[in-house]
Structure formats: C-alpha cells, structure tokens
Amino acid sequence: MAKISPFKFLQEVRAETEKVTWPTRRETAITTVMVFIMVAVASVFFLLADQVIRLAVTFILGIGR
C-alpha cells in the first residue's frame, strides 16, 4: 500500500469537499419539516396498530373482564 503524506491527504480531502453540493437553507428547512411530519404520521400509525393488537389479544385471551 502506497504511503501518502498527511499534507497530500488533506489536499485531496479539501478537493473532494469542494465537489459536494450543499443544500440551501430552504431545502434543509423543507426536509426537516418533512421528517417531523413523517415522524408524527408513523407515531399515530404505531399507536393505532398497538391499540388494535392490544384489543385483539385481550379479546382472545379474555383478559380484563
């Protein structure tokens, strides 16, 4: 394996970093809002699924009467 000097490595890292297309502030805000919305939707879904499963299990096992 060829040895690369730390200076050369840092130059290459900097060159690669310049190639990255960074999101705008607006894109970041929109993506953040979308993540919060999806978390809320997933939370409601799993809450409902959990309640349905709980009701089914208590009905089948006859618990809580």
CHARMM-style PDB file with segment names, atoms N, HN, CA, C and O in Angstrom:
ATOM      1  N   MET     1       0.855  -1.179   0.000  1.00  0.00      PROA
ATOM      2  CA  MET     1       0.000   0.000   0.000  1.00  0.00      PROA
ATOM      3  C   MET     1       0.899   1.240   0.000  1.00  0.00      PROA
ATOM      4  O   MET     1       1.803   1.364   0.827  1.00  0.00      PROA
ATOM      5  N   ALA     2       0.642   2.142  -0.926  1.00  0.00      PROA
ATOM      6  HN  ALA     2      -0.092   2.042  -1.598  1.00  0.00      PROA
ATOM      7  CA  ALA     2       1.462   3.341  -1.053  1.00  0.00      PROA
ATOM      8  C   ALA     2       1.207   4.292   0.104  1.00  0.00      PROA
ATOM      9  O   ALA     2       0.073   4.462   0.554  1.00  0.00      PROA
ATOM     10  N   LYS     3       2.292   4.913   0.579  1.00  0.00      PROA
ATOM     11  HN  LYS     3       3.213   4.774   0.213  1.00  0.00      PROA
ATOM     12  CA  LYS     3       2.159   5.872   1.669  1.00  0.00      PROA
ATOM     13  C   LYS     3       1.916   7.256   1.091  1.00  0.00      PROA
ATOM     14  O   LYS     3       2.589   7.678   0.150  1.00  0.00      PROA
ATOM     15  N   ILE     4       0.951   7.952   1.661  1.00  0.00      PROA
ATOM     16  HN  ILE     4       0.404   7.610   2.425  1.00  0.00      PROA
ATOM     17  CA  ILE     4       0.620   9.310   1.232  1.00  0.00      PROA
ATOM     18  C   ILE     4       0.892  10.237   2.400  1.00  0.00      PROA
ATOM     19  O   ILE     4       0.539   9.936   3.541  1.00  0.00      PROA
ATOM     20  N   SER     5       1.518  11.355   2.113  1.00  0.00      PROA
ATOM     21  HN  SER     5       1.805  11.599   1.186  1.00  0.00      PROA
ATOM     22  CA  SER     5       1.835  12.292   3.192  1.00  0.00      PROA
ATOM     23  C   SER     5       0.548  12.925   3.722  1.00  0.00      PROA
ATOM     24  O   SER     5      -0.430  13.049   2.984  1.00  0.00      PROA
ATOM     25  N   PRO     6       0.543  13.321   4.985  1.00  0.00      PROA
ATOM     26  CA  PRO     6      -0.646  13.969   5.557  1.00  0.00      PROA
ATOM     27  C   PRO     6      -1.031  15.236   4.795  1.00  0.00      PROA
ATOM     28  O   PRO     6      -2.217  15.537   4.658  1.00  0.00      PROA
ATOM     29  N   PHE     7      -0.046  15.976   4.302  1.00  0.00      PROA
ATOM     30  HN  PHE     7       0.917  15.731   4.414  1.00  0.00      PROA
ATOM     31  CA  PHE     7      -0.331  17.193   3.543  1.00  0.00      PROA
ATOM     32  C   PHE     7      -1.082  16.870   2.254  1.00  0.00      PROA
ATOM     33  O   PHE     7      -2.055  17.542   1.912  1.00  0.00      PROA
ATOM     34  N   LYS     8      -0.629  15.842   1.544  1.00  0.00      PROA
ATOM     35  HN  LYS     8       0.162  15.296   1.822  1.00  0.00      PROA
ATOM     36  CA  LYS     8      -1.288  15.415   0.298  1.00  0.00      PROA
ATOM     37  C   LYS     8      -2.705  14.923   0.603  1.00  0.00      PROA
ATOM     38  O   LYS     8      -3.643  15.212  -0.139  1.00  0.00      PROA
ATOM     39  N   PHE     9      -2.848  14.181   1.696  1.00  0.00      PROA
ATOM     40  HN  PHE     9      -2.086  13.946   2.299  1.00  0.00      PROA
ATOM     41  CA  PHE     9      -4.163  13.685   2.095  1.00  0.00      PROA
ATOM     42  C   PHE     9      -5.130  14.839   2.343  1.00  0.00      PROA
ATOM     43  O   PHE     9      -6.266  14.812   1.868  1.00  0.00      PROA
ATOM     44  N   LEU    10      -4.684  15.849   3.082  1.00  0.00      PROA
ATOM     45  HN  LEU    10      -3.761  15.870   3.467  1.00  0.00      PROA
ATOM     46  CA  LEU    10      -5.544  16.996   3.369  1.00  0.00      PROA
ATOM     47  C   LEU    10      -5.903  17.766   2.105  1.00  0.00      PROA
ATOM     48  O   LEU    10      -7.012  18.288   1.993  1.00  0.00      PROA
ATOM     49  N   GLN    11      -4.974  17.843   1.151  1.00  0.00      PROA
ATOM     50  HN  GLN    11      -4.073  17.420   1.242  1.00  0.00      PROA
ATOM     51  CA  GLN    11      -5.271  18.497  -0.130  1.00  0.00      PROA
ATOM     52  C   GLN    11      -6.372  17.747  -0.867  1.00  0.00      PROA
ATOM     53  O   GLN    11      -7.285  18.352  -1.428  1.00  0.00      PROA
ATOM     54  N   GLU    12      -6.274  16.417  -0.857  1.00  0.00      PROA
ATOM     55  HN  GLU    12      -5.532  15.925  -0.401  1.00  0.00      PROA
ATOM     56  CA  GLU    12      -7.285  15.609  -1.544  1.00  0.00      PROA
ATOM     57  C   GLU    12      -8.641  15.706  -0.851  1.00  0.00      PROA
ATOM     58  O   GLU    12      -9.675  15.757  -1.517  1.00  0.00      PROA
ATOM     59  N   VAL    13      -8.643  15.731   0.466  1.00  0.00      PROA
ATOM     60  HN  VAL    13      -7.803  15.689   1.007  1.00  0.00      PROA
ATOM     61  CA  VAL    13      -9.893  15.881   1.209  1.00  0.00      PROA
ATOM     62  C   VAL    13     -10.537  17.217   0.881  1.00  0.00      PROA
ATOM     63  O   VAL    13     -11.746  17.292   0.664  1.00  0.00      PROA
ATOM     64  N   ARG    14      -9.738  18.261   0.845  1.00  0.00      PROA
ATOM     65  HN  ARG    14      -8.756  18.201   1.021  1.00  0.00      PROA
ATOM     66  CA  ARG    14     -10.269  19.591   0.524  1.00  0.00      PROA
ATOM     67  C   ARG    14     -10.834  19.623  -0.900  1.00  0.00      PROA
ATOM     68  O   ARG    14     -11.890  20.210  -1.136  1.00  0.00      PROA
ATOM     69  N   ALA    15     -10.134  18.995  -1.843  1.00  0.00      PROA
ATOM     70  HN  ALA    15      -9.276  18.518  -1.651  1.00  0.00      PROA
ATOM     71  CA  ALA    15     -10.613  18.954  -3.229  1.00  0.00      PROA
ATOM     72  C   ALA    15     -11.945  18.215  -3.323  1.00  0.00      PROA
ATOM     73  O   ALA    15     -12.842  18.641  -4.049  1.00  0.00      PROA
ATOM     74  N   GLU    16     -12.076  17.099  -2.582  1.00  0.00      PROA
ATOM     75  HN  GLU    16     -11.347  16.753  -1.992  1.00  0.00      PROA
ATOM     76  CA  GLU    16     -13.336  16.349  -2.603  1.00  0.00      PROA
ATOM     77  C   GLU    16     -14.453  17.130  -1.930  1.00  0.00      PROA
ATOM     78  O   GLU    16     -15.598  17.078  -2.379  1.00  0.00      PROA
ATOM     79  N   THR    17     -14.139  17.846  -0.869  1.00  0.00      PROA
ATOM     80  HN  THR    17     -13.208  17.887  -0.505  1.00  0.00      PROA
ATOM     81  CA  THR    17     -15.143  18.647  -0.168  1.00  0.00      PROA
ATOM     82  C   THR    17     -15.703  19.737  -1.064  1.00  0.00      PROA
ATOM     83  O   THR    17     -16.884  20.074  -0.972  1.00  0.00      PROA
ATOM     84  N   GLU    18     -14.864  20.290  -1.931  1.00  0.00      PROA
ATOM     85  HN  GLU    18     -13.905  20.016  -2.006  1.00  0.00      PROA
ATOM     86  CA  GLU    18     -15.327  21.341  -2.842  1.00  0.00      PROA
ATOM     87  C   GLU    18     -16.291  20.805  -3.891  1.00  0.00      PROA
ATOM     88  O   GLU    18     -17.064  21.574  -4.462  1.00  0.00      PROA
ATOM     89  N   LYS    19     -16.260  19.504  -4.156  1.00  0.00      PROA
ATOM     90  HN  LYS    19     -15.632  18.880  -3.693  1.00  0.00      PROA
ATOM     91  CA  LYS    19     -17.155  18.903  -5.152  1.00  0.00      PROA
ATOM     92  C   LYS    19     -18.567  18.668  -4.604  1.00  0.00      PROA
ATOM     93  O   LYS    19     -19.503  18.453  -5.374  1.00  0.00      PROA
ATOM     94  N   VAL    20     -18.720  18.708  -3.288  1.00  0.00      PROA
ATOM     95  HN  VAL    20     -17.959  18.883  -2.663  1.00  0.00      PROA
ATOM     96  CA  VAL    20     -20.007  18.424  -2.653  1.00  0.00      PROA
ATOM     97  C   VAL    20     -20.977  19.558  -2.947  1.00  0.00      PROA
ATOM     98  O   VAL    20     -20.614  20.731  -2.864  1.00  0.00      PROA
ATOM     99  N   THR    21     -22.211  19.205  -3.291  1.00  0.00      PROA
ATOM    100  HN  THR    21     -22.506  18.252  -3.359  1.00  0.00      PROA
ATOM    101  CA  THR    21     -23.251  20.223  -3.464  1.00  0.00      PROA
ATOM    102  C   THR    21     -24.043  20.277  -2.164  1.00  0.00      PROA
ATOM    103  O   THR    21     -24.761  19.336  -1.826  1.00  0.00      PROA
ATOM    104  N   TRP    22     -23.911  21.362  -1.452  1.00  0.00      PROA
ATOM    105  HN  TRP    22     -23.327  22.126  -1.727  1.00  0.00      PROA
ATOM    106  CA  TRP    22     -24.553  21.522  -0.158  1.00  0.00      PROA
ATOM    107  C   TRP    22     -25.981  22.023  -0.349  1.00  0.00      PROA
ATOM    108  O   TRP    22     -26.226  22.842  -1.236  1.00  0.00      PROA
ATOM    109  N   PRO    23     -26.935  21.548   0.469  1.00  0.00      PROA
ATOM    110  CA  PRO    23     -28.321  22.009   0.334  1.00  0.00      PROA
ATOM    111  C   PRO    23     -28.458  23.465   0.782  1.00  0.00      PROA
ATOM    112  O   PRO    23     -27.710  23.956   1.627  1.00  0.00      PROA
ATOM    113  N   THR    24     -29.438  24.126   0.185  1.00  0.00      PROA
ATOM    114  HN  THR    24     -30.046  23.727  -0.501  1.00  0.00      PROA
ATOM    115  CA  THR    24     -29.702  25.506   0.583  1.00  0.00      PROA
ATOM    116  C   THR    24     -30.441  25.501   1.925  1.00  0.00      PROA
ATOM    117  O   THR    24     -30.884  24.458   2.406  1.00  0.00      PROA
ATOM    118  N   ARG    25     -30.560  26.676   2.506  1.00  0.00      PROA
ATOM    119  HN  ARG    25     -30.201  27.524   2.115  1.00  0.00      PROA
ATOM    120  CA  ARG    25     -31.271  26.793   3.782  1.00  0.00      PROA
ATOM    121  C   ARG    25     -32.734  26.375   3.592  1.00  0.00      PROA
ATOM    122  O   ARG    25     -33.313  25.729   4.465  1.00  0.00      PROA
ATOM    123  N   ARG    26     -33.321  26.740   2.467  1.00  0.00      PROA
ATOM    124  HN  ARG    26     -32.851  27.265   1.758  1.00  0.00      PROA
ATOM    125  CA  ARG    26     -34.727  26.395   2.194  1.00  0.00      PROA
ATOM    126  C   ARG    26     -34.895  24.877   2.074  1.00  0.00      PROA
ATOM    127  O   ARG    26     -35.824  24.304   2.644  1.00  0.00      PROA
ATOM    128  N   GLU    27     -33.992  24.231   1.332  1.00  0.00      PROA
ATOM    129  HN  GLU    27     -33.237  24.696   0.870  1.00  0.00      PROA
ATOM    130  CA  GLU    27     -34.065  22.778   1.182  1.00  0.00      PROA
ATOM    131  C   GLU    27     -33.922  22.078   2.535  1.00  0.00      PROA
ATOM    132  O   GLU    27     -34.619  21.102   2.812  1.00  0.00      PROA
ATOM    133  N   THR    28     -33.028  22.574   3.362  1.00  0.00      PROA
ATOM    134  HN  THR    28     -32.462  23.367   3.137  1.00  0.00      PROA
ATOM    135  CA  THR    28     -32.838  21.992   4.688  1.00  0.00      PROA
ATOM    136  C   THR    28     -34.087  22.156   5.537  1.00  0.00      PROA
ATOM    137  O   THR    28     -34.483  21.222   6.235  1.00  0.00      PROA
ATOM    138  N   ALA    29     -34.714  23.324   5.491  1.00  0.00      PROA
ATOM    139  HN  ALA    29     -34.392  24.082   4.924  1.00  0.00      PROA
ATOM    140  CA  ALA    29     -35.927  23.573   6.267  1.00  0.00      PROA
ATOM    141  C   ALA    29     -37.065  22.669   5.798  1.00  0.00      PROA
ATOM    142  O   ALA    29     -37.773  22.084   6.618  1.00  0.00      PROA
ATOM    143  N   ILE    30     -37.242  22.555   4.489  1.00  0.00      PROA
ATOM    144  HN  ILE    30     -36.668  23.030   3.823  1.00  0.00      PROA
ATOM    145  CA  ILE    30     -38.315  21.710   3.945  1.00  0.00      PROA
ATOM    146  C   ILE    30     -38.102  20.252   4.341  1.00  0.00      PROA
ATOM    147  O   ILE    30     -39.042  19.569   4.748  1.00  0.00      PROA
ATOM    148  N   THR    31     -36.872  19.783   4.221  1.00  0.00      PROA
ATOM    149  HN  THR    31     -36.108  20.337   3.890  1.00  0.00      PROA
ATOM    150  CA  THR    31     -36.572  18.400   4.584  1.00  0.00      PROA
ATOM    151  C   THR    31     -36.811  18.158   6.070  1.00  0.00      PROA
ATOM    152  O   THR    31     -37.326  17.108   6.454  1.00  0.00      PROA
ATOM    153  N   THR    32     -36.443  19.117   6.898  1.00  0.00      PROA
ATOM    154  HN  THR    32     -36.025  19.970   6.586  1.00  0.00      PROA
ATOM    155  CA  THR    32     -36.657  18.987   8.338  1.00  0.00      PROA
ATOM    156  C   THR    32     -38.145  18.897   8.662  1.00  0.00      PROA
ATOM    157  O   THR    32     -38.557  18.061   9.465  1.00  0.00      PROA
ATOM    158  N   VAL    33     -38.947  19.750   8.044  1.00  0.00      PROA
ATOM    159  HN  VAL    33     -38.612  20.430   7.391  1.00  0.00      PROA
ATOM    160  CA  VAL    33     -40.397  19.722   8.268  1.00  0.00      PROA
ATOM    161  C   VAL    33     -40.972  18.385   7.799  1.00  0.00      PROA
ATOM    162  O   VAL    33     -41.835  17.812   8.465  1.00  0.00      PROA
ATOM    163  N   MET    34     -40.497  17.889   6.659  1.00  0.00      PROA
ATOM    164  HN  MET    34     -39.795  18.354   6.118  1.00  0.00      PROA
ATOM    165  CA  MET    34     -40.984  16.601   6.156  1.00  0.00      PROA
ATOM    166  C   MET    34     -40.653  15.468   7.127  1.00  0.00      PROA
ATOM    167  O   MET    34     -41.466  14.565   7.326  1.00  0.00      PROA
ATOM    168  N   VAL    35     -39.476  15.512   7.724  1.00  0.00      PROA
ATOM    169  HN  VAL    35     -38.816  16.245   7.562  1.00  0.00      PROA
ATOM    170  CA  VAL    35     -39.096  14.483   8.700  1.00  0.00      PROA
ATOM    171  C   VAL    35     -40.023  14.532   9.905  1.00  0.00      PROA
ATOM    172  O   VAL    35     -40.483  13.489  10.368  1.00  0.00      PROA
ATOM    173  N   PHE    36     -40.306  15.727  10.425  1.00  0.00      PROA
ATOM    174  HN  PHE    36     -39.932  16.575  10.050  1.00  0.00      PROA
ATOM    175  CA  PHE    36     -41.204  15.838  11.574  1.00  0.00      PROA
ATOM    176  C   PHE    36     -42.606  15.344  11.230  1.00  0.00      PROA
ATOM    177  O   PHE    36     -43.249  14.694  12.054  1.00  0.00      PROA
ATOM    178  N   ILE    37     -43.087  15.643  10.027  1.00  0.00      PROA
ATOM    179  HN  ILE    37     -42.565  16.171   9.358  1.00  0.00      PROA
ATOM    180  CA  ILE    37     -44.410  15.173   9.613  1.00  0.00      PROA
ATOM    181  C   ILE    37     -44.431  13.647   9.531  1.00  0.00      PROA
ATOM    182  O   ILE    37     -45.379  13.016   9.997  1.00  0.00      PROA
ATOM    183  N   MET    38     -43.393  13.052   8.944  1.00  0.00      PROA
ATOM    184  HN  MET    38     -42.622  13.565   8.566  1.00  0.00      PROA
ATOM    185  CA  MET    38     -43.349  11.596   8.827  1.00  0.00      PROA
ATOM    186  C   MET    38     -43.237  10.931  10.201  1.00  0.00      PROA
ATOM    187  O   MET    38     -43.804   9.860  10.413  1.00  0.00      PROA
ATOM    188  N   VAL    39     -42.521  11.546  11.123  1.00  0.00      PROA
ATOM    189  HN  VAL    39     -42.060  12.417  10.950  1.00  0.00      PROA
ATOM    190  CA  VAL    39     -42.429  11.010  12.486  1.00  0.00      PROA
ATOM    191  C   VAL    39     -43.801  11.040  13.146  1.00  0.00      PROA
ATOM    192  O   VAL    39     -44.186  10.084  13.819  1.00  0.00      PROA
ATOM    193  N   ALA    40     -44.540  12.127  12.961  1.00  0.00      PROA
ATOM    194  HN  ALA    40     -44.227  12.904  12.415  1.00  0.00      PROA
ATOM    195  CA  ALA    40     -45.878  12.230  13.541  1.00  0.00      PROA
ATOM    196  C   ALA    40     -46.813  11.182  12.939  1.00  0.00      PROA
ATOM    197  O   ALA    40     -47.568  10.536  13.666  1.00  0.00      PROA
ATOM    198  N   VAL    41     -46.767  11.009  11.625  1.00  0.00      PROA
ATOM    199  HN  VAL    41     -46.154  11.534  11.034  1.00  0.00      PROA
ATOM    200  CA  VAL    41     -47.617  10.012  10.956  1.00  0.00      PROA
ATOM    201  C   VAL    41     -47.259   8.608  11.435  1.00  0.00      PROA
ATOM    202  O   VAL    41     -48.147   7.810  11.736  1.00  0.00      PROA
ATOM    203  N   ALA    42     -45.967   8.305  11.508  1.00  0.00      PROA
ATOM    204  HN  ALA    42     -45.246   8.954  11.264  1.00  0.00      PROA
ATOM    205  CA  ALA    42     -45.542   6.981  11.973  1.00  0.00      PROA
ATOM    206  C   ALA    42     -45.959   6.755  13.425  1.00  0.00      PROA
ATOM    207  O   ALA    42     -46.358   5.649  13.790  1.00  0.00      PROA
ATOM    208  N   SER    43     -45.870   7.793  14.250  1.00  0.00      PROA
ATOM    209  HN  SER    43     -45.546   8.691  13.954  1.00  0.00      PROA
ATOM    210  CA  SER    43     -46.267   7.665  15.652  1.00  0.00      PROA
ATOM    211  C   SER    43     -47.745   7.334  15.782  1.00  0.00      PROA
ATOM    212  O   SER    43     -48.119   6.459  16.563  1.00  0.00      PROA
ATOM    213  N   VAL    44     -48.582   8.021  15.031  1.00  0.00      PROA
ATOM    214  HN  VAL    44     -48.279   8.732  14.396  1.00  0.00      PROA
ATOM    215  CA  VAL    44     -50.026   7.762  15.068  1.00  0.00      PROA
ATOM    216  C   VAL    44     -50.322   6.360  14.557  1.00  0.00      PROA
ATOM    217  O   VAL    44     -51.137   5.640  15.135  1.00  0.00      PROA
ATOM    218  N   PHE    45     -49.651   5.973  13.460  1.00  0.00      PROA
ATOM    219  HN  PHE    45     -48.990   6.558  12.991  1.00  0.00      PROA
ATOM    220  CA  PHE    45     -49.865   4.631  12.909  1.00  0.00      PROA
ATOM    221  C   PHE    45     -49.535   3.560  13.939  1.00  0.00      PROA
ATOM    222  O   PHE    45     -50.328   2.645  14.162  1.00  0.00      PROA
ATOM    223  N   PHE    46     -48.369   3.669  14.568  1.00  0.00      PROA
ATOM    224  HN  PHE    46     -47.724   4.412  14.388  1.00  0.00      PROA
ATOM    225  CA  PHE    46     -47.972   2.642  15.529  1.00  0.00      PROA
ATOM    226  C   PHE    46     -48.813   2.684  16.795  1.00  0.00      PROA
ATOM    227  O   PHE    46     -49.023   1.647  17.423  1.00  0.00      PROA
ATOM    228  N   LEU    47     -49.293   3.842  17.177  1.00  0.00      PROA
ATOM    229  HN  LEU    47     -49.123   4.685  16.667  1.00  0.00      PROA
ATOM    230  CA  LEU    47     -50.212   3.926  18.310  1.00  0.00      PROA
ATOM    231  C   LEU    47     -51.499   3.158  18.003  1.00  0.00      PROA
ATOM    232  O   LEU    47     -51.975   2.372  18.821  1.00  0.00      PROA
ATOM    233  N   LEU    48     -52.050   3.397  16.819  1.00  0.00      PROA
ATOM    234  HN  LEU    48     -51.663   4.036  16.154  1.00  0.00      PROA
ATOM    235  CA  LEU    48     -53.276   2.699  16.428  1.00  0.00      PROA
ATOM    236  C   LEU    48     -53.041   1.196  16.274  1.00  0.00      PROA
ATOM    237  O   LEU    48     -53.863   0.393  16.715  1.00  0.00      PROA
ATOM    238  N   ALA    49     -51.934   0.814  15.657  1.00  0.00      PROA
ATOM    239  HN  ALA    49     -51.266   1.466  15.298  1.00  0.00      PROA
ATOM    240  CA  ALA    49     -51.630  -0.609  15.482  1.00  0.00      PROA
ATOM    241  C   ALA    49     -51.468  -1.281  16.842  1.00  0.00      PROA
ATOM    242  O   ALA    49     -51.941  -2.398  17.049  1.00  0.00      PROA
ATOM    243  N   ASP    50     -50.804  -0.604  17.757  1.00  0.00      PROA
ATOM    244  HN  ASP    50     -50.419   0.304  17.588  1.00  0.00      PROA
ATOM    245  CA  ASP    50     -50.615  -1.158  19.095  1.00  0.00      PROA
ATOM    246  C   ASP    50     -51.947  -1.340  19.806  1.00  0.00      PROA
ATOM    247  O   ASP    50     -52.155  -2.357  20.469  1.00  0.00      PROA
ATOM    248  N   GLN    51     -52.852  -0.376  19.681  1.00  0.00      PROA
ATOM    249  HN  GLN    51     -52.683   0.450  19.143  1.00  0.00      PROA
ATOM    250  CA  GLN    51     -54.153  -0.480  20.337  1.00  0.00      PROA
ATOM    251  C   GLN    51     -54.988  -1.618  19.739  1.00  0.00      PROA
ATOM    252  O   GLN    51     -55.663  -2.346  20.467  1.00  0.00      PROA
ATOM    253  N   VAL    52     -54.938  -1.765  18.418  1.00  0.00      PROA
ATOM    254  HN  VAL    52     -54.390  -1.174  17.827  1.00  0.00      PROA
ATOM    255  CA  VAL    52     -55.683  -2.849  17.774  1.00  0.00      PROA
ATOM    256  C   VAL    52     -55.143  -4.201  18.224  1.00  0.00      PROA
ATOM    257  O   VAL    52     -55.914  -5.107  18.542  1.00  0.00      PROA
ATOM    258  N   ILE    53     -53.829  -4.336  18.251  1.00  0.00      PROA
ATOM    259  HN  ILE    53     -53.203  -3.601  17.993  1.00  0.00      PROA
ATOM    260  CA  ILE    53     -53.229  -5.598  18.694  1.00  0.00      PROA
ATOM    261  C   ILE    53     -53.562  -5.863  20.159  1.00  0.00      PROA
ATOM    262  O   ILE    53     -53.857  -7.000  20.527  1.00  0.00      PROA
ATOM    263  N   ARG    54     -53.520  -4.828  21.001  1.00  0.00      PROA
ATOM    264  HN  ARG    54     -53.280  -3.904  20.703  1.00  0.00      PROA
ATOM    265  CA  ARG    54     -53.864  -4.986  22.420  1.00  0.00      PROA
ATOM    266  C   ARG    54     -55.300  -5.461  22.569  1.00  0.00      PROA
ATOM    267  O   ARG    54     -55.572  -6.380  23.341  1.00  0.00      PROA
ATOM    268  N   LEU    55     -56.223  -4.843  21.838  1.00  0.00      PROA
ATOM    269  HN  LEU    55     -56.002  -4.096  21.211  1.00  0.00      PROA
ATOM    270  CA  LEU    55     -57.628  -5.251  21.915  1.00  0.00      PROA
ATOM    271  C   LEU    55     -57.818  -6.687  21.443  1.00  0.00      PROA
ATOM    272  O   LEU    55     -58.571  -7.448  22.050  1.00  0.00      PROA
ATOM    273  N   ALA    56     -57.142  -7.055  20.367  1.00  0.00      PROA
ATOM    274  HN  ALA    56     -56.530  -6.436  19.874  1.00  0.00      PROA
ATOM    275  CA  ALA    56     -57.270  -8.420  19.846  1.00  0.00      PROA
ATOM    276  C   ALA    56     -56.743  -9.438  20.851  1.00  0.00      PROA
ATOM    277  O   ALA    56     -57.366 -10.476  21.073  1.00  0.00      PROA
ATOM    278  N   VAL    57     -55.613  -9.146  21.448  1.00  0.00      PROA
ATOM    279  HN  VAL    57     -55.107  -8.303  21.267  1.00  0.00      PROA
ATOM    280  CA  VAL    57     -55.026 -10.096  22.417  1.00  0.00      PROA
ATOM    281  C   VAL    57     -55.892 -10.200  23.653  1.00  0.00      PROA
ATOM    282  O   VAL    57     -56.122 -11.304  24.147  1.00  0.00      PROA
ATOM    283  N   THR    58     -56.382  -9.075  24.170  1.00  0.00      PROA
ATOM    284  HN  THR    58     -56.195  -8.179  23.768  1.00  0.00      PROA
ATOM    285  CA  THR    58     -57.244  -9.160  25.360  1.00  0.00      PROA
ATOM    286  C   THR    58     -58.546  -9.870  25.057  1.00  0.00      PROA
ATOM    287  O   THR    58     -59.083 -10.573  25.913  1.00  0.00      PROA
ATOM    288  N   PHE    59     -59.060  -9.695  23.851  1.00  0.00      PROA
ATOM    289  HN  PHE    59     -58.623  -9.123  23.156  1.00  0.00      PROA
ATOM    290  CA  PHE    59     -60.295 -10.401  23.468  1.00  0.00      PROA
ATOM    291  C   PHE    59     -60.045 -11.896  23.361  1.00  0.00      PROA
ATOM    292  O   PHE    59     -60.829 -12.700  23.864  1.00  0.00      PROA
ATOM    293  N   ILE    60     -58.955 -12.266  22.709  1.00  0.00      PROA
ATOM    294  HN  ILE    60     -58.317 -11.613  22.300  1.00  0.00      PROA
ATOM    295  CA  ILE    60     -58.648 -13.689  22.511  1.00  0.00      PROA
ATOM    296  C   ILE    60     -58.353 -14.384  23.850  1.00  0.00      PROA
ATOM    297  O   ILE    60     -58.795 -15.509  24.080  1.00  0.00      PROA
ATOM    298  N   LEU    61     -57.613 -13.712  24.715  1.00  0.00      PROA
ATOM    299  HN  LEU    61     -57.254 -12.798  24.528  1.00  0.00      PROA
ATOM    300  CA  LEU    61     -57.221 -14.345  25.974  1.00  0.00      PROA
ATOM    301  C   LEU    61     -58.262 -14.122  27.079  1.00  0.00      PROA
ATOM    302  O   LEU    61     -58.174 -14.743  28.138  1.00  0.00      PROA
ATOM    303  N   GLY    62     -59.223 -13.266  26.851  1.00  0.00      PROA
ATOM    304  HN  GLY    62     -59.295 -12.762  25.990  1.00  0.00      PROA
ATOM    305  CA  GLY    62     -60.256 -12.999  27.854  1.00  0.00      PROA
ATOM    306  C   GLY    62     -59.725 -12.279  29.078  1.00  0.00      PROA
ATOM    307  O   GLY    62     -60.219 -12.478  30.188  1.00  0.00      PROA
ATOM    308  N   ILE    63     -58.733 -11.453  28.877  1.00  0.00      PROA
ATOM    309  HN  ILE    63     -58.332 -11.292  27.976  1.00  0.00      PROA
ATOM    310  CA  ILE    63     -58.122 -10.724  29.993  1.00  0.00      PROA
ATOM    311  C   ILE    63     -58.878  -9.410  30.188  1.00  0.00      PROA
ATOM    312  O   ILE    63     -59.365  -8.819  29.224  1.00  0.00      PROA
ATOM    313  N   GLY    64     -58.972  -8.958  31.435  1.00  0.00      PROA
ATOM    314  HN  GLY    64     -58.576  -9.438  32.218  1.00  0.00      PROA
ATOM    315  CA  GLY    64     -59.538  -7.657  31.715  1.00  0.00      PROA
ATOM    316  C   GLY    64     -61.044  -7.602  31.846  1.00  0.00      PROA
ATOM    317  O   GLY    64     -61.638  -6.532  31.711  1.00  0.00      PROA
ATOM    318  N   ARG    65     -61.676  -8.740  32.107  1.00  0.00      PROA
ATOM    319  HN  ARG    65     -61.194  -9.609  32.216  1.00  0.00      PROA
ATOM    320  CA  ARG    65     -63.118  -8.725  32.259  1.00  0.00      PROA
ATOM    321  C   ARG    65     -63.510  -8.830  33.683  1.00  0.00      PROA
ATOM    322  OT1 ARG    65     -64.700  -8.833  33.998  1.00  0.00      PROA
TER     323      ARG     65
END
